Amino acid sequence: MKIGDPARLKVGEWVAAIGSPFGLENTVTSGIVSAKARALPDENYVPFIQTDVCGQPGNSGGPLFST
């Protein structure tokens, strides 16, 4: 695998996430990129990747793969 450049990721692009929700191993789920950044109420810019990939307890923080 090659580390991607988040600047090249586009909103609407399909992605897949790997995790271990509820202690299960080797799970994969897919979705789309919803946003790439947000401004918080105190006007701080937060650079993150927001997706609609299903996240369950224990599934966050895993790798995210773009197509």
Contact map, one row per residue, 1 for C-alpha under 8 A:
1110000000000000000000000000000000000000000000000000000000000000000
1111000000000000000000000000000000000000000000000000000000000000000
1111100000000000000000000000000000000000000000000000000000000000000
0111110100000000000000000000000000000000000000000000000000000000000
0011111110000000000000000000000000000000000000000000000000000000000
0001111110000000000000000000000000000000000000000000000000000000000
0000111111000000000000000000000000000000000000000000000000000000000
0001111111000000000000000000000000000000000000000000000000000000000
0000111111101000000000000000000000000000000000000000000000000000010
0000001111111000000000000000000010010000000000000000000000000000000
0000000011111000000000000000000111110000000000000000000000000000000
0000000001111100000000000000000111000000000000000000000000000000000
0000000011111110000000000000000110000000000000000000000000000000011
0000000000011111000000000000011110000000000000000000000000000000011
0000000000001111100000000000011110000000000000000000100000000001111
0000000000000111110000000001111000000000000000000000100000000001110
0000000000000011111000000001110000000000000000000000100000000111100
0000000000000001111100000111100000000000000000000000000000100111000
0000000000000000111110001111000000000000000000000000000001111110000
0000000000000000011111111110000000000000000000000000000001100000000
0000000000000000001111111010000000000000000000000000001111100000000
0000000000000000000111110000000000000000000000000000000111100000000
0000000000000000000111111000000000000000000000000000000001000000000
0000000000000000000111111110000000000000000000000000000000000000000
0000000000000000001110111110000000000000000000000000000000000000000
0000000000000000011100011111000000000000000000000000000000000000000
0000000000000000011110011111100000000000000000000000000000000000000
0000000000000001111000000111110000000000000000000000000000000000000
0000000000000001110000000011111000000000000000000000110000000000000
0000000000000111100000000001111100000000000000000000110000000000000
0000000000000111000000000000111110000000000000000011110000000000000
0000000000111110000000000000011111000000000000000011100000000000000
0000000001111110000000000000001111110000000000001111000000000000000
0000000000110000000000000000000111110000000000001111000000000000000
0000000000100000000000000000000011111100000000001110000000000000000
0000000001100000000000000000000011111100000000111100000000000000000
0000000000000000000000000000000000111110000011111100000000000000000
0000000000000000000000000000000000111111000011110000000000000000000
0000000000000000000000000000000000001111111111000000000000000000000
0000000000000000000000000000000000000111111111000000000000000000000
0000000000000000000000000000000000000011111100000000000000000000000
0000000000000000000000000000000000000011111100000000000000000000000
0000000000000000000000000000000000000011111110000000000000000000000
0000000000000000000000000000000000000011111111000000000000000000000
0000000000000000000000000000000000001111001111100000000000000000000
0000000000000000000000000000000000001111000111110000000000000000000
0000000000000000000000000000000000011100000011111000000000000000000
0000000000000000000000000000000000011100000001111100000000000000000
0000000000000000000000000000000011111000000000111110000000000000000
0000000000000000000000000000000011111000000000011111000000000000000
0000000000000000000000000000001111100000000000001111100000000000000
0000000000000000000000000000001111000000000000000111110000000000000
0000000000000011100000000000111100000000000000000011111000000000000
0000000000000000000000000000111000000000000000000001111100000000000
0000000000000000000010000000000000000000000000000000111110110000000
0000000000000000000011000000000000000000000000000000011111110000000
0000000000000000000011000000000000000000000000000000001111110000000
0000000000000000001111100000000000000000000000000000000111110000000
0000000000000000011111000000000000000000000000000000001111111100000
0000000000000000001000000000000000000000000000000000001111111100000
0000000000000000001000000000000000000000000000000000000000111110000
0000000000000000111000000000000000000000000000000000000000111111000
0000000000000000111000000000000000000000000000000000000000001111100
0000000000000011110000000000000000000000000000000000000000000111110
0000000000000011100000000000000000000000000000000000000000000011111
0000000010001111000000000000000000000000000000000000000000000001111
0000000000001110000000000000000000000000000000000000000000000000111
